[in-house]
Amino acid sequence: MDQEFSMDDPAPLLKSASDFAYYPGFQNDAVCKEFLDRFPLPLIFSALQTKSDVPGLENTLVACLERIFKTKYGASFIPQYMTFVQLGLKSDSQAVRCLSCRTVTSLLENVNDETISPAQLVIDSNIYPLLLDCLVNGDEQVATASMEAIKKFASFPKGIEVIFPENNEDATHLRNLSAQCSSMGKVRVLSLIVKLFSVSANVASAIHSSNLLSLLEAEVSKTDDTLVTLSILELLYELAEVQHGTEFLSRTTLIQLLSSIISDPSTDPILISRGMTITGRLLSKENIYEFINESCVKTVISAIDGRIGLESQDLDECECALEALGQIGLSAPGASLVLLSSPPAARHVIEAAFDRHSRGKQLAALHSLGNISGESRPEKNRILNVDAEEILRILIYDLASKTSKLTPSGLFLSVLQQDADIRLAAYRMITGLVARPWCLMEICSKQDIVNVVTDPITETTKMGMEARYNCCKAIHKELMSSSKLSSNPAIAGIAKKLQEAVSKGPYLTGKHREVQPAVKTAERF
């Protein structure tokens, strides 16, 4: 080692560590080795323990060590210094505790020595209980870092055995830990459970077998503390995104609990809105209907429907409810139930979609109707069962008959003549609906609709151009698939116009027109 550093003068180490830690480029193994040849890890650890009063030294060394252990070369030393990792996890310094948590993650991610089992090393060094202490008692950064380390530990079979012990009385059992900590600590434990749930189907199964999801159920049922309940709902939102978790979530009472929150008039409006959003996310997944009771879905759809009223003063809540119904309608089973509920929840979606009195509601409803009609579903799943399809047709025709437009084609044209955002949603709606023969007939009966969807200069944004083109392409495809209409001489002109528009693509207009940027550059004098 170069004689650049003595415990009496930490300046050389401070400067070199700062240069290494904050170097803007990538630090590879060779650079890491060169640094550690000059300043070995025992020396750095010693300085960290004895010179913490030197201004800036602790933060610099922490940043330096973190970067060292992110390299393969640096991580290879971690097994030799597990004692320092243990001490770091117990440190009074939050920065050092955070570093130690991240070091555990680096160990589990980067040590590939076949003679060493990183997970076994964590177990033998009794690191897991220390990580749990960091989780519930550390600051926000420490808690986050410990969560990531535990999540990585759970990706190992041995880690699963430790995190979910067979002995329910074990002090490290997450249920017991949750019962003993503060309200903030409890939320962190629940957050850890949610993050672990996303690791793998095996971990999700272990969580379900350990009955840990019941902790979330218990907290959701308490609505006396809005902030805590909102935190738990945010965790449920994360759970709703986990692809492999659908089966396990469907076995809980979470859907029923969310339904109770939504339908309770005494519940804080922010909880109601969040509850509807989460429910929509959960029920948007096709495979959840393999496990969940249909009556349960109908109950929650009814609860959401009860929050929609065209005369409602709470427009944000109403828009949220419309969006939730649209989310449920993303899946074919969900769309069918939105239409077949009694009364059909879809009636509010359709009424709001063509109601110009509230732009926000109309926009949300148009997108929801696009989802229900199947715009986002594979083409083979766009058409629903016979009963649902008949309800959809009747609702649209009945609404049209009560307006000055008289026909669905008049309603479609009316939304295509509005502003760009409404038009975009209208394109989505028509793209889904046109798979129905009755809708295709309505489109072909209104030349003005065809004129809009084939007009290359109608839209100026990329999203608008693509939505218009997809709509045009969907109409053309259905028209060509209809032997009745495609052979009709009266439709020949429309078919030709659609064919020409489709052949040009979404952006090509023959006039060298380009997509307009979303942000204009400043004008100069």
DAHU-V643584 format. One record per residue. RES is the residue in three letters. SS is DSSP state (H for helix, E for strand, - for the rest). OMEGA is omega in whole degrees, -180 to 180 (999 if undefined). D_FIRST is the distance of its C-alpha to the first C-alpha in Angstrom with 2 decimals. Layout:
res=RES ss=SS omega=OMEGA d_first=D_FIRST
res=RES ss=SS omega=OMEGA d_first=D_FIRST
This chain:
res=MET ss=- omega=175 d_first=0.00
res=ASP ss=- omega=178 d_first=3.81
res=GLN ss=- omega=-179 d_first=6.36
res=GLU ss=- omega=-172 d_first=8.30
res=PHE ss=- omega=169 d_first=9.33
res=SER ss=E omega=-178 d_first=11.46
res=MET ss=- omega=179 d_first=14.13
res=ASP ss=- omega=-178 d_first=16.68
res=ASP ss=E omega=-177 d_first=15.81
res=PRO ss=- omega=-174 d_first=15.14
res=ALA ss=H omega=-180 d_first=16.29
res=PRO ss=H omega=179 d_first=13.16
res=LEU ss=H omega=-179 d_first=12.43
res=LEU ss=H omega=-179 d_first=16.18
res=LYS ss=H omega=-178 d_first=16.55
res=SER ss=H omega=180 d_first=13.94
res=ALA ss=H omega=178 d_first=15.22
res=SER ss=H omega=179 d_first=18.71
res=ASP ss=H omega=-179 d_first=18.34
res=PHE ss=H omega=-175 d_first=17.16
res=ALA ss=H omega=-172 d_first=19.82
res=TYR ss=- omega=175 d_first=22.66
res=TYR ss=- omega=-172 d_first=22.23
res=PRO ss=- omega=-178 d_first=25.84
res=GLY ss=- omega=-180 d_first=25.36
res=PHE ss=- omega=177 d_first=24.26
res=GLN ss=- omega=-177 d_first=20.60
res=ASN ss=- omega=-177 d_first=20.40
res=ASP ss=H omega=-178 d_first=18.21
res=ALA ss=H omega=179 d_first=16.42
res=VAL ss=H omega=179 d_first=15.51
res=CYS ss=H omega=179 d_first=14.51
res=LYS ss=H omega=179 d_first=12.17
res=GLU ss=H omega=-179 d_first=10.55
res=PHE ss=H omega=-178 d_first=10.22
res=LEU ss=H omega=174 d_first=8.98
res=ASP ss=H omega=179 d_first=6.20
res=ARG ss=H omega=-177 d_first=5.08
res=PHE ss=- omega=-178 d_first=6.97
res=PRO ss=- omega=-177 d_first=7.86
res=LEU ss=H omega=179 d_first=11.58
res=PRO ss=H omega=180 d_first=12.05
res=LEU ss=H omega=180 d_first=10.43
res=ILE ss=H omega=179 d_first=12.72
res=PHE ss=H omega=180 d_first=15.57
res=SER ss=H omega=180 d_first=15.37
res=ALA ss=H omega=-180 d_first=15.59
res=LEU ss=H omega=-178 d_first=18.39
res=GLN ss=H omega=-171 d_first=20.23
res=THR ss=H omega=-175 d_first=20.02
res=LYS ss=- omega=-177 d_first=19.98
res=SER ss=- omega=-180 d_first=22.70
res=ASP ss=- omega=178 d_first=24.85
res=VAL ss=- omega=-176 d_first=22.74
res=PRO ss=- omega=175 d_first=24.90
res=GLY ss=- omega=-174 d_first=23.74
res=LEU ss=H omega=-177 d_first=20.41
res=GLU ss=H omega=-178 d_first=21.81
res=ASN ss=H omega=-179 d_first=23.51
res=THR ss=H omega=-180 d_first=20.62
res=LEU ss=H omega=177 d_first=18.15
res=VAL ss=H omega=179 d_first=21.07
res=ALA ss=H omega=180 d_first=21.75
res=CYS ss=H omega=-179 d_first=18.16
res=LEU ss=H omega=179 d_first=18.01
res=GLU ss=H omega=-179 d_first=21.49
res=ARG ss=H omega=177 d_first=20.65
res=ILE ss=H omega=-174 d_first=17.65
res=PHE ss=H omega=175 d_first=20.07
res=LYS ss=- omega=176 d_first=22.74
res=THR ss=- omega=178 d_first=21.00
res=LYS ss=H omega=-178 d_first=21.59
res=TYR ss=H omega=-179 d_first=17.96
res=GLY ss=H omega=-179 d_first=17.09
res=ALA ss=H omega=-178 d_first=20.33
res=SER ss=- omega=180 d_first=19.60
res=PHE ss=- omega=-173 d_first=17.22
res=ILE ss=H omega=-179 d_first=20.04
res=PRO ss=H omega=-179 d_first=21.95
res=GLN ss=H omega=-173 d_first=19.20
res=TYR ss=H omega=180 d_first=19.30
res=MET ss=H omega=177 d_first=23.06
res=THR ss=H omega=178 d_first=23.18
res=PHE ss=H omega=176 d_first=21.28
res=VAL ss=H omega=178 d_first=23.72
res=GLN ss=H omega=-179 d_first=26.57
res=LEU ss=H omega=-180 d_first=25.51
res=GLY ss=H omega=179 d_first=25.07
res=LEU ss=H omega=179 d_first=28.58
res=LYS ss=- omega=-174 d_first=29.97
res=SER ss=- omega=174 d_first=28.27
res=ASP ss=- omega=-179 d_first=30.55
res=SER ss=- omega=179 d_first=28.69
res=GLN ss=H omega=179 d_first=30.40
res=ALA ss=H omega=180 d_first=27.45
res=VAL ss=H omega=178 d_first=25.21
res=ARG ss=H omega=179 d_first=28.13
res=CYS ss=H omega=177 d_first=28.60
res=LEU ss=H omega=-177 d_first=24.97
res=SER ss=H omega=177 d_first=25.37
res=CYS ss=H omega=-179 d_first=28.64
res=ARG ss=H omega=177 d_first=27.20
res=THR ss=H omega=176 d_first=24.35
res=VAL ss=H omega=178 d_first=27.19
res=THR ss=H omega=179 d_first=28.83
res=SER ss=H omega=178 d_first=25.75
res=LEU ss=H omega=-177 d_first=25.56
res=LEU ss=H omega=-178 d_first=29.25
res=GLU ss=H omega=-165 d_first=29.15
res=ASN ss=H omega=-179 d_first=26.09
res=VAL ss=- omega=-177 d_first=25.35
res=ASN ss=- omega=179 d_first=27.44
res=ASP ss=- omega=-176 d_first=26.30
res=GLU ss=- omega=180 d_first=29.67
res=THR ss=- omega=-177 d_first=28.63
res=ILE ss=- omega=173 d_first=27.94
res=SER ss=- omega=-178 d_first=30.64
res=PRO ss=H omega=-179 d_first=29.21
res=ALA ss=H omega=179 d_first=32.55
res=GLN ss=H omega=178 d_first=32.71
res=LEU ss=H omega=177 d_first=29.24
res=VAL ss=H omega=-180 d_first=30.55
res=ILE ss=H omega=-178 d_first=33.64
res=ASP ss=H omega=-179 d_first=31.98
res=SER ss=- omega=179 d_first=29.69
res=ASN ss=- omega=-177 d_first=32.86
res=ILE ss=H omega=-173 d_first=31.45
res=TYR ss=H omega=177 d_first=34.83
res=PRO ss=H omega=179 d_first=36.53
res=LEU ss=H omega=177 d_first=33.63
res=LEU ss=H omega=178 d_first=33.96
res=LEU ss=H omega=178 d_first=37.68
res=ASP ss=H omega=176 d_first=37.09
res=CYS ss=H omega=-179 d_first=34.93
res=LEU ss=H omega=-173 d_first=37.80
res=VAL ss=H omega=-175 d_first=40.54
res=ASN ss=H omega=-180 d_first=38.81
res=GLY ss=- omega=175 d_first=36.05
res=ASP ss=- omega=-174 d_first=36.64
res=GLU ss=H omega=-179 d_first=37.72
res=GLN ss=H omega=179 d_first=34.27
res=VAL ss=H omega=180 d_first=33.15
res=ALA ss=H omega=180 d_first=36.47
res=THR ss=H omega=-179 d_first=36.14
res=ALA ss=H omega=180 d_first=32.61
res=SER ss=H omega=179 d_first=33.75
res=MET ss=H omega=180 d_first=36.82
res=GLU ss=H omega=179 d_first=34.87
res=ALA ss=H omega=180 d_first=32.73
res=ILE ss=H omega=178 d_first=35.97
res=LYS ss=H omega=178 d_first=37.66
res=LYS ss=H omega=178 d_first=34.97
res=PHE ss=H omega=-178 d_first=35.21
res=ALA ss=- omega=179 d_first=38.95
res=SER ss=- omega=177 d_first=38.56
res=PHE ss=- omega=178 d_first=37.78
res=PRO ss=H omega=179 d_first=40.81
res=LYS ss=H omega=178 d_first=39.06
res=GLY ss=H omega=179 d_first=38.28
res=ILE ss=H omega=-179 d_first=41.99
res=GLU ss=H omega=-179 d_first=42.94
res=VAL ss=H omega=-176 d_first=40.77
res=ILE ss=H omega=-180 d_first=41.76
res=PHE ss=- omega=-176 d_first=45.43
res=PRO ss=- omega=178 d_first=46.01
res=GLU ss=- omega=179 d_first=49.39
res=ASN ss=- omega=-178 d_first=49.84
res=ASN ss=- omega=180 d_first=51.24
res=GLU ss=- omega=-179 d_first=50.59
res=ASP ss=- omega=-178 d_first=46.81
res=ALA ss=- omega=-179 d_first=45.14
res=THR ss=- omega=177 d_first=42.91
res=HIS ss=- omega=-173 d_first=46.00
res=LEU ss=H omega=177 d_first=46.08
res=ARG ss=H omega=180 d_first=49.74
res=ASN ss=H omega=179 d_first=49.05
res=LEU ss=H omega=180 d_first=46.06
res=SER ss=H omega=-177 d_first=48.27
res=ALA ss=H omega=-173 d_first=50.99
res=GLN ss=H omega=-174 d_first=48.78
res=CYS ss=- omega=179 d_first=46.95
res=SER ss=- omega=180 d_first=48.06
res=SER ss=H omega=178 d_first=49.86
res=MET ss=H omega=179 d_first=46.67
res=GLY ss=H omega=179 d_first=44.82
res=LYS ss=H omega=178 d_first=47.75
res=VAL ss=H omega=179 d_first=47.60
res=ARG ss=H omega=178 d_first=43.89
res=VAL ss=H omega=178 d_first=44.71
res=LEU ss=H omega=177 d_first=47.49
res=SER ss=H omega=177 d_first=45.21
res=LEU ss=H omega=180 d_first=42.82
res=ILE ss=H omega=180 d_first=45.85
res=VAL ss=H omega=-180 d_first=46.80
res=LYS ss=H omega=177 d_first=43.36
res=LEU ss=H omega=-180 d_first=43.27
res=PHE ss=H omega=-177 d_first=46.76
res=SER ss=- omega=-175 d_first=45.50
res=VAL ss=- omega=-179 d_first=42.85
res=SER ss=- omega=177 d_first=45.36
res=ALA ss=H omega=179 d_first=48.92
res=ASN ss=H omega=179 d_first=47.72
res=VAL ss=H omega=178 d_first=46.03
res=ALA ss=H omega=178 d_first=49.09
res=SER ss=H omega=179 d_first=51.27
res=ALA ss=H omega=178 d_first=49.24
res=ILE ss=H omega=179 d_first=49.64
res=HIS ss=H omega=-179 d_first=53.35
res=SER ss=H omega=179 d_first=53.73
res=SER ss=- omega=179 d_first=52.02
res=ASN ss=- omega=-178 d_first=54.56
res=LEU ss=- omega=178 d_first=51.87
res=LEU ss=H omega=178 d_first=53.74
res=SER ss=H omega=176 d_first=56.40
res=LEU ss=H omega=177 d_first=54.04
res=LEU ss=H omega=179 d_first=54.29
res=GLU ss=H omega=-179 d_first=58.02
res=ALA ss=H omega=-178 d_first=58.41
res=GLU ss=H omega=180 d_first=56.59
res=VAL ss=H omega=-178 d_first=58.50
res=SER ss=- omega=177 d_first=61.77
res=LYS ss=- omega=-179 d_first=60.98
res=THR ss=- omega=-178 d_first=61.87
res=ASP ss=- omega=177 d_first=62.18
res=ASP ss=- omega=-174 d_first=58.70
res=THR ss=H omega=-177 d_first=58.53
res=LEU ss=H omega=179 d_first=54.82
res=VAL ss=H omega=180 d_first=53.80
res=THR ss=H omega=179 d_first=56.27
res=LEU ss=H omega=177 d_first=55.05
res=SER ss=H omega=180 d_first=51.46
res=ILE ss=H omega=178 d_first=52.73
res=LEU ss=H omega=177 d_first=54.74
res=GLU ss=H omega=177 d_first=51.64
res=LEU ss=H omega=177 d_first=50.06
res=LEU ss=H omega=177 d_first=53.24
res=TYR ss=H omega=176 d_first=52.91
res=GLU ss=H omega=-180 d_first=49.53
res=LEU ss=H omega=-178 d_first=51.18
res=ALA ss=H omega=-179 d_first=53.95
res=GLU ss=- omega=-176 d_first=51.48
res=VAL ss=- omega=-173 d_first=50.20
res=GLN ss=H omega=-175 d_first=51.98
res=HIS ss=H omega=-175 d_first=51.89
res=GLY ss=H omega=-174 d_first=52.92
res=THR ss=H omega=-177 d_first=56.54
res=GLU ss=H omega=-177 d_first=58.04
res=PHE ss=H omega=180 d_first=56.35
res=LEU ss=H omega=-179 d_first=57.19
res=SER ss=H omega=179 d_first=60.79
res=ARG ss=- omega=180 d_first=61.14
res=THR ss=- omega=177 d_first=60.44
res=THR ss=- omega=-174 d_first=62.80
res=LEU ss=H omega=179 d_first=60.58
res=ILE ss=H omega=179 d_first=63.08
res=GLN ss=H omega=179 d_first=65.88
res=LEU ss=H omega=177 d_first=63.87
res=LEU ss=H omega=178 d_first=63.11
res=SER ss=H omega=179 d_first=66.81
res=SER ss=H omega=178 d_first=67.69
res=ILE ss=H omega=-177 d_first=65.38
res=ILE ss=H omega=-174 d_first=66.91
res=SER ss=H omega=-178 d_first=70.49
res=ASP ss=- omega=-177 d_first=70.29
res=PRO ss=- omega=-179 d_first=71.85
res=SER ss=- omega=-179 d_first=70.13
res=THR ss=- omega=177 d_first=66.61
res=ASP ss=- omega=-178 d_first=64.52
res=PRO ss=H omega=-179 d_first=64.98
res=ILE ss=H omega=177 d_first=61.24
res=LEU ss=H omega=178 d_first=60.95
res=ILE ss=H omega=-179 d_first=63.95
res=SER ss=H omega=-179 d_first=62.50
res=ARG ss=H omega=178 d_first=59.14
res=GLY ss=H omega=179 d_first=60.96
res=MET ss=H omega=-180 d_first=63.01
res=THR ss=H omega=-178 d_first=60.00
res=ILE ss=H omega=178 d_first=58.18
res=THR ss=H omega=177 d_first=61.38
res=GLY ss=H omega=179 d_first=61.86
res=ARG ss=H omega=-178 d_first=58.38
res=LEU ss=H omega=-175 d_first=58.95
res=LEU ss=H omega=176 d_first=62.39
res=SER ss=- omega=-176 d_first=61.39
res=LYS ss=- omega=-176 d_first=59.89
res=GLU ss=H omega=-171 d_first=62.35
res=ASN ss=H omega=-180 d_first=61.25
res=ILE ss=H omega=-178 d_first=61.68
res=TYR ss=H omega=174 d_first=65.43
res=GLU ss=H omega=-172 d_first=65.11
res=PHE ss=- omega=-172 d_first=64.20
res=ILE ss=- omega=180 d_first=65.65
res=ASN ss=- omega=-177 d_first=69.23
res=GLU ss=H omega=-180 d_first=71.27
res=SER ss=H omega=177 d_first=73.08
res=CYS ss=H omega=179 d_first=69.76
res=VAL ss=H omega=180 d_first=68.96
res=LYS ss=H omega=180 d_first=72.46
res=THR ss=H omega=-178 d_first=72.08
res=VAL ss=H omega=175 d_first=68.93
res=ILE ss=H omega=178 d_first=70.46
res=SER ss=H omega=179 d_first=73.47
res=ALA ss=H omega=178 d_first=71.28
res=ILE ss=H omega=180 d_first=69.62
res=ASP ss=H omega=-180 d_first=73.01
res=GLY ss=- omega=180 d_first=74.31
res=ARG ss=- omega=-179 d_first=71.86
res=ILE ss=- omega=173 d_first=73.35
res=GLY ss=- omega=-176 d_first=76.48
res=LEU ss=- omega=177 d_first=77.57
res=GLU ss=- omega=-176 d_first=78.79
res=SER ss=- omega=177 d_first=75.61
res=GLN ss=- omega=-178 d_first=74.28
res=ASP ss=- omega=-174 d_first=70.70
res=LEU ss=H omega=-180 d_first=69.82
res=ASP ss=H omega=179 d_first=66.08
res=GLU ss=H omega=180 d_first=66.87
res=CYS ss=H omega=178 d_first=69.49
res=GLU ss=H omega=179 d_first=67.14
res=CYS ss=H omega=179 d_first=64.54
res=ALA ss=H omega=178 d_first=67.24
res=LEU ss=H omega=179 d_first=68.30
res=GLU ss=H omega=180 d_first=64.73
res=ALA ss=H omega=177 d_first=64.33
res=LEU ss=H omega=177 d_first=67.52
res=GLY ss=H omega=177 d_first=66.19
res=GLN ss=H omega=178 d_first=62.95
res=ILE ss=H omega=-179 d_first=65.05
res=GLY ss=- omega=177 d_first=67.12
res=LEU ss=- omega=178 d_first=64.18
res=SER ss=- omega=-180 d_first=64.92
res=ALA ss=H omega=178 d_first=68.37
res=PRO ss=H omega=179 d_first=69.13
res=GLY ss=H omega=180 d_first=68.07
res=ALA ss=H omega=179 d_first=70.19
res=SER ss=H omega=-178 d_first=73.16
res=LEU ss=H omega=175 d_first=72.89
res=VAL ss=H omega=179 d_first=72.61
res=LEU ss=H omega=-174 d_first=75.86
res=LEU ss=H omega=176 d_first=77.59
res=SER ss=- omega=-176 d_first=76.85
res=SER ss=- omega=-4 d_first=80.00
res=PRO ss=- omega=-177 d_first=80.58
res=PRO ss=- omega=178 d_first=78.27
res=ALA ss=- omega=-178 d_first=75.16
res=ALA ss=H omega=-179 d_first=75.05
res=ARG ss=H omega=179 d_first=78.16
res=HIS ss=H omega=178 d_first=76.11
res=VAL ss=H omega=-177 d_first=73.58
res=ILE ss=H omega=179 d_first=76.40
res=GLU ss=H omega=-178 d_first=78.30
res=ALA ss=H omega=-178 d_first=75.27
res=ALA ss=H omega=-177 d_first=74.28
res=PHE ss=- omega=179 d_first=77.44
res=ASP ss=- omega=-174 d_first=77.82
res=ARG ss=- omega=-176 d_first=77.05
res=HIS ss=- omega=179 d_first=77.38
res=SER ss=- omega=-174 d_first=73.70
res=ARG ss=H omega=-178 d_first=71.26
res=GLY ss=H omega=178 d_first=68.27
res=LYS ss=H omega=-178 d_first=70.30
res=GLN ss=H omega=-179 d_first=71.73
res=LEU ss=H omega=179 d_first=68.36
res=ALA ss=H omega=-177 d_first=66.94
res=ALA ss=H omega=179 d_first=70.14
res=LEU ss=H omega=178 d_first=70.21
res=HIS ss=H omega=179 d_first=66.69
res=SER ss=H omega=178 d_first=67.62
res=LEU ss=H omega=175 d_first=70.78
res=GLY ss=H omega=178 d_first=68.74
res=ASN ss=H omega=-178 d_first=66.60
res=ILE ss=H omega=-179 d_first=69.68
res=SER ss=- omega=171 d_first=71.44
res=GLY ss=- omega=-179 d_first=68.52
res=GLU ss=- omega=-177 d_first=66.89
res=SER ss=- omega=-180 d_first=63.41
res=ARG ss=- omega=173 d_first=64.57
res=PRO ss=- omega=-176 d_first=64.89
res=GLU ss=H omega=-178 d_first=68.33
res=LYS ss=H omega=-179 d_first=69.61
res=ASN ss=H omega=-177 d_first=68.97
res=ARG ss=- omega=-179 d_first=70.49
res=ILE ss=- omega=-178 d_first=73.97
res=LEU ss=- omega=179 d_first=74.37
res=ASN ss=- omega=-172 d_first=77.03
res=VAL ss=H omega=-177 d_first=80.67
res=ASP ss=H omega=-180 d_first=81.20
res=ALA ss=H omega=179 d_first=78.11
res=GLU ss=H omega=-179 d_first=79.04
res=GLU ss=H omega=177 d_first=82.55
res=ILE ss=H omega=180 d_first=81.34
res=LEU ss=H omega=-179 d_first=79.04
res=ARG ss=H omega=-178 d_first=81.97
res=ILE ss=H omega=-179 d_first=84.42
res=LEU ss=H omega=-178 d_first=82.12
res=ILE ss=H omega=179 d_first=81.57
res=TYR ss=H omega=179 d_first=85.23
res=ASP ss=H omega=179 d_first=86.46
res=LEU ss=H omega=-179 d_first=84.23
res=ALA ss=H omega=-178 d_first=85.35
res=SER ss=H omega=-179 d_first=88.99
res=LYS ss=- omega=180 d_first=88.59
res=THR ss=- omega=178 d_first=87.20
res=SER ss=- omega=-178 d_first=88.75
res=LYS ss=- omega=174 d_first=86.76
res=LEU ss=- omega=-177 d_first=88.85
res=THR ss=- omega=175 d_first=86.75
res=PRO ss=H omega=-180 d_first=83.07
res=SER ss=H omega=177 d_first=82.96
res=GLY ss=H omega=177 d_first=83.90
res=LEU ss=H omega=-179 d_first=81.07
res=PHE ss=H omega=-179 d_first=78.54
res=LEU ss=H omega=-177 d_first=79.69
res=SER ss=H omega=180 d_first=79.54
res=VAL ss=H omega=177 d_first=75.80
res=LEU ss=H omega=179 d_first=75.12
res=GLN ss=- omega=179 d_first=76.75
res=GLN ss=- omega=-173 d_first=74.39
res=ASP ss=- omega=-171 d_first=71.04
res=ALA ss=H omega=-179 d_first=68.05
res=ASP ss=H omega=178 d_first=66.28
res=ILE ss=H omega=179 d_first=69.53
res=ARG ss=H omega=-180 d_first=70.24
res=LEU ss=H omega=179 d_first=66.87
res=ALA ss=H omega=179 d_first=67.62
res=ALA ss=H omega=177 d_first=71.16
res=TYR ss=H omega=180 d_first=69.91
res=ARG ss=H omega=-179 d_first=67.84
res=MET ss=H omega=-178 d_first=70.87
res=ILE ss=H omega=178 d_first=73.21
res=THR ss=H omega=178 d_first=70.71
res=GLY ss=H omega=-175 d_first=70.88
res=LEU ss=H omega=-172 d_first=74.58
res=VAL ss=- omega=175 d_first=75.91
res=ALA ss=- omega=177 d_first=75.32
res=ARG ss=- omega=-180 d_first=78.54
res=PRO ss=H omega=-179 d_first=81.78
res=TRP ss=H omega=179 d_first=83.40
res=CYS ss=H omega=178 d_first=80.55
res=LEU ss=H omega=177 d_first=80.65
res=MET ss=H omega=180 d_first=84.38
res=GLU ss=H omega=180 d_first=83.79
res=ILE ss=H omega=-177 d_first=81.24
res=CYS ss=H omega=180 d_first=83.58
res=SER ss=- omega=-176 d_first=86.46
res=LYS ss=- omega=-178 d_first=84.74
res=GLN ss=H omega=-178 d_first=84.21
res=ASP ss=H omega=177 d_first=82.39
res=ILE ss=H omega=179 d_first=79.58
res=VAL ss=H omega=179 d_first=79.14
res=ASN ss=H omega=-179 d_first=79.19
res=VAL ss=H omega=-174 d_first=76.27
res=VAL ss=H omega=178 d_first=74.04
res=THR ss=H omega=-177 d_first=74.72
res=ASP ss=- omega=-175 d_first=74.37
res=PRO ss=- omega=-177 d_first=71.21
res=ILE ss=- omega=180 d_first=71.08
res=THR ss=- omega=-174 d_first=71.40
res=GLU ss=- omega=-179 d_first=67.65
res=THR ss=- omega=179 d_first=65.01
res=THR ss=- omega=-179 d_first=61.81
res=LYS ss=H omega=-180 d_first=59.94
res=MET ss=H omega=179 d_first=60.59
res=GLY ss=H omega=179 d_first=64.22
res=MET ss=H omega=-178 d_first=64.73
res=GLU ss=H omega=180 d_first=63.22
res=ALA ss=H omega=178 d_first=65.23
res=ARG ss=H omega=-178 d_first=68.44
res=TYR ss=H omega=179 d_first=67.81
res=ASN ss=H omega=178 d_first=67.06
res=CYS ss=H omega=179 d_first=70.27
res=CYS ss=H omega=-179 d_first=72.24
res=LYS ss=H omega=180 d_first=70.86
res=ALA ss=H omega=179 d_first=71.69
res=ILE ss=H omega=-179 d_first=75.26
res=HIS ss=H omega=-179 d_first=75.74
res=LYS ss=H omega=-179 d_first=74.45
res=GLU ss=H omega=180 d_first=76.78
res=LEU ss=H omega=180 d_first=79.67
res=MET ss=H omega=180 d_first=79.26
res=SER ss=H omega=-179 d_first=79.03
res=SER ss=- omega=-179 d_first=82.31
res=SER ss=H omega=-179 d_first=85.21
res=LYS ss=H omega=-176 d_first=87.62
res=LEU ss=H omega=-176 d_first=86.05
res=SER ss=H omega=180 d_first=84.66
res=SER ss=- omega=-179 d_first=88.17
res=ASN ss=- omega=-179 d_first=89.78
res=PRO ss=H omega=-178 d_first=90.96
res=ALA ss=H omega=-178 d_first=90.63
res=ILE ss=H omega=-174 d_first=86.89
res=ALA ss=H omega=-179 d_first=86.37
res=GLY ss=H omega=178 d_first=85.51
res=ILE ss=H omega=-180 d_first=82.88
res=ALA ss=H omega=180 d_first=81.35
res=LYS ss=H omega=-180 d_first=81.15
res=LYS ss=H omega=178 d_first=79.56
res=LEU ss=H omega=180 d_first=76.92
res=GLN ss=H omega=180 d_first=76.24
res=GLU ss=H omega=-179 d_first=75.72
res=ALA ss=H omega=179 d_first=73.37
res=VAL ss=H omega=-178 d_first=71.30
res=SER ss=H omega=-180 d_first=71.06
res=LYS ss=H omega=-178 d_first=69.57
res=GLY ss=- omega=-175 d_first=66.58
res=PRO ss=- omega=-172 d_first=65.22
res=TYR ss=- omega=-173 d_first=64.31
res=LEU ss=- omega=-179 d_first=66.49
res=THR ss=- omega=-177 d_first=69.65
res=GLY ss=- omega=-179 d_first=70.77
res=LYS ss=- omega=180 d_first=70.23
res=HIS ss=- omega=-180 d_first=66.54
res=ARG ss=- omega=-178 d_first=65.88
res=GLU ss=- omega=175 d_first=62.28
res=VAL ss=- omega=-180 d_first=60.79
res=GLN ss=- omega=179 d_first=60.57
res=PRO ss=- omega=-180 d_first=57.17
res=ALA ss=- omega=-179 d_first=56.93
res=VAL ss=- omega=179 d_first=55.64
res=LYS ss=- omega=173 d_first=57.36
res=THR ss=- omega=-177 d_first=55.53
res=ALA ss=- omega=177 d_first=56.62
res=GLU ss=- omega=-178 d_first=59.68
res=ARG ss=- omega=175 d_first=59.28
res=PHE ss=- omega=999 d_first=61.95
